[in-house]
Amino acid sequence: MERFTREQAERLVHTYADLILRLSYTYLKSTHDAEDICQTVFLKYLTSAPQFESSEHEKAWILRTAANACKDILKSAWWTRNCNIEACAEIAQPDTEEDSVLAMVQTLPEKYRVPLYLHYYEGYQIREIAEILGEHPATINTRLDRGRKRLKQMLGGNCCEQGV
């Protein structure tokens, strides 16, 4: 197993921590759970020492691993039996204005929220999102379309003119 230097580990954190946190928060809507996912992804990276063809391949692996870790938490018995922390108290979350498009995206169901986030905020193409989420490109295209329609309704028809 390859040993990572401190500099390599710091590069990973500086390059991907924010990305993992934002994606995880999109799934879990909990800052603390998103931080746990971030640690899980980095630990998996450092212990498995995957080889990548390019930085884009590395980024896709990071996103796919984070998405899978979030899905694992969401289907776990612990998650389904416990009260979500938001229901008990207000928590810290990424800064968003109440009426911003990102705040509206966060209120959408997961199947629309995650593809919209990856497409508009992270810049991924439909094919790439499908690969990351393990779905067909047609499914992602449909979810983006339906998510945009829901956003348009929520924002009174103004979101599409602003380019979401």
ZIJORA-V240464 format. One record per residue. RES is the residue in one small letter. BURIAL is + if it has 16 or more other ideal C-beta (glycine too) atoms within 10 Angstrom, else -. D_FIRST is the distance of its C-alpha to the first C-alpha in Angstrom with 1 decimal. Layout:
res=RES burial=BURIAL d_first=D_FIRST
res=RES burial=BURIAL d_first=D_FIRST
//
This chain:
res=m burial=- d_first=0.0
res=e burial=- d_first=3.8
res=r burial=- d_first=6.4
res=f burial=- d_first=9.5
res=t burial=- d_first=12.9
res=r burial=- d_first=15.8
res=e burial=- d_first=17.5
res=q burial=- d_first=14.9
res=a burial=- d_first=15.1
res=e burial=- d_first=18.8
res=r burial=- d_first=19.1
res=l burial=+ d_first=17.7
res=v burial=- d_first=20.2
res=h burial=- d_first=23.1
res=t burial=- d_first=22.6
res=y burial=+ d_first=22.1
res=a burial=+ d_first=23.2
res=d burial=- d_first=26.8
res=l burial=+ d_first=26.2
res=i burial=+ d_first=24.3
res=l burial=+ d_first=27.0
res=r burial=+ d_first=29.8
res=l burial=+ d_first=28.6
res=s burial=+ d_first=27.9
res=y burial=+ d_first=31.3
res=t burial=+ d_first=32.8
res=y burial=+ d_first=31.7
res=l burial=+ d_first=32.1
res=k burial=+ d_first=34.8
res=s burial=+ d_first=33.4
res=t burial=+ d_first=31.9
res=h burial=- d_first=30.3
res=d burial=+ d_first=28.7
res=a burial=+ d_first=27.5
res=e burial=- d_first=25.9
res=d burial=- d_first=24.1
res=i burial=+ d_first=22.9
res=c burial=+ d_first=21.6
res=q burial=- d_first=19.5
res=t burial=+ d_first=18.2
res=v burial=+ d_first=17.3
res=f burial=+ d_first=15.5
res=l burial=- d_first=13.6
res=k burial=+ d_first=12.6
res=y burial=+ d_first=11.6
res=l burial=- d_first=9.5
res=t burial=- d_first=7.8
res=s burial=- d_first=7.6
res=a burial=- d_first=7.0
res=p burial=- d_first=10.0
res=q burial=- d_first=11.7
res=f burial=- d_first=15.4
res=e burial=- d_first=18.5
res=s burial=- d_first=20.3
res=s burial=- d_first=20.7
res=e burial=- d_first=22.9
res=h burial=- d_first=20.3
res=e burial=+ d_first=17.9
res=k burial=+ d_first=21.0
res=a burial=+ d_first=22.0
res=w burial=+ d_first=18.6
res=i burial=+ d_first=19.0
res=l burial=+ d_first=22.7
res=r burial=- d_first=22.1
res=t burial=+ d_first=19.5
res=a burial=+ d_first=22.1
res=a burial=+ d_first=24.9
res=n burial=+ d_first=23.4
res=a burial=+ d_first=22.7
res=c burial=+ d_first=26.3
res=k burial=- d_first=27.6
res=d burial=- d_first=25.9
res=i burial=+ d_first=27.6
res=l burial=- d_first=30.9
res=k burial=- d_first=31.1
res=s burial=- d_first=30.1
res=a burial=- d_first=32.9
res=w burial=- d_first=32.6
res=w burial=- d_first=33.2
res=t burial=- d_first=36.2
res=r burial=- d_first=37.9
res=n burial=- d_first=37.7
res=c burial=- d_first=39.8
res=n burial=- d_first=38.2
res=i burial=- d_first=38.4
res=e burial=- d_first=40.5
res=a burial=- d_first=43.1
res=c burial=- d_first=43.4
res=a burial=- d_first=43.2
res=e burial=- d_first=42.7
res=i burial=- d_first=39.1
res=a burial=- d_first=37.7
res=q burial=- d_first=36.7
res=p burial=- d_first=36.2
res=d burial=- d_first=39.5
res=t burial=- d_first=41.6
res=e burial=- d_first=45.3
res=e burial=- d_first=46.9
res=d burial=- d_first=48.5
res=s burial=- d_first=45.7
res=v burial=+ d_first=44.2
res=l burial=+ d_first=40.7
res=a burial=- d_first=42.4
res=m burial=+ d_first=44.1
res=v burial=+ d_first=40.9
res=q burial=+ d_first=39.4
res=t burial=- d_first=42.3
res=l burial=+ d_first=41.7
res=p burial=- d_first=40.2
res=e burial=- d_first=36.4
res=k burial=- d_first=36.8
res=y burial=+ d_first=38.7
res=r burial=+ d_first=37.2
res=v burial=+ d_first=33.6
res=p burial=+ d_first=34.5
res=l burial=+ d_first=37.2
res=y burial=+ d_first=34.8
res=l burial=+ d_first=32.1
res=h burial=+ d_first=34.9
res=y burial=+ d_first=37.1
res=y burial=+ d_first=35.0
res=e burial=- d_first=31.6
res=g burial=- d_first=33.3
res=y burial=+ d_first=31.6
res=q burial=- d_first=33.7
res=i burial=+ d_first=34.6
res=r burial=- d_first=32.4
res=e burial=+ d_first=29.3
res=i burial=+ d_first=30.3
res=a burial=+ d_first=30.9
res=e burial=+ d_first=27.4
res=i burial=+ d_first=25.8
res=l burial=+ d_first=28.1
res=g burial=- d_first=28.0
res=e burial=+ d_first=31.8
res=h burial=- d_first=34.2
res=p burial=- d_first=35.4
res=a burial=- d_first=38.9
res=t burial=- d_first=38.0
res=i burial=+ d_first=36.5
res=n burial=+ d_first=39.6
res=t burial=- d_first=41.9
res=r burial=+ d_first=40.1
res=l burial=+ d_first=40.3
res=d burial=- d_first=44.0
res=r burial=+ d_first=44.8
res=g burial=+ d_first=43.0
res=r burial=+ d_first=44.9
res=k burial=- d_first=48.1
res=r burial=+ d_first=47.5
res=l burial=+ d_first=46.8
res=k burial=- d_first=49.9
res=q burial=- d_first=51.9
res=m burial=+ d_first=50.4
res=l burial=+ d_first=51.2
res=g burial=- d_first=54.6
res=g burial=- d_first=53.9
res=n burial=- d_first=52.7
res=c burial=+ d_first=49.0
res=c burial=- d_first=49.1
res=e burial=- d_first=51.3
res=q burial=- d_first=48.8
res=g burial=- d_first=45.9
res=v burial=+ d_first=44.1
//
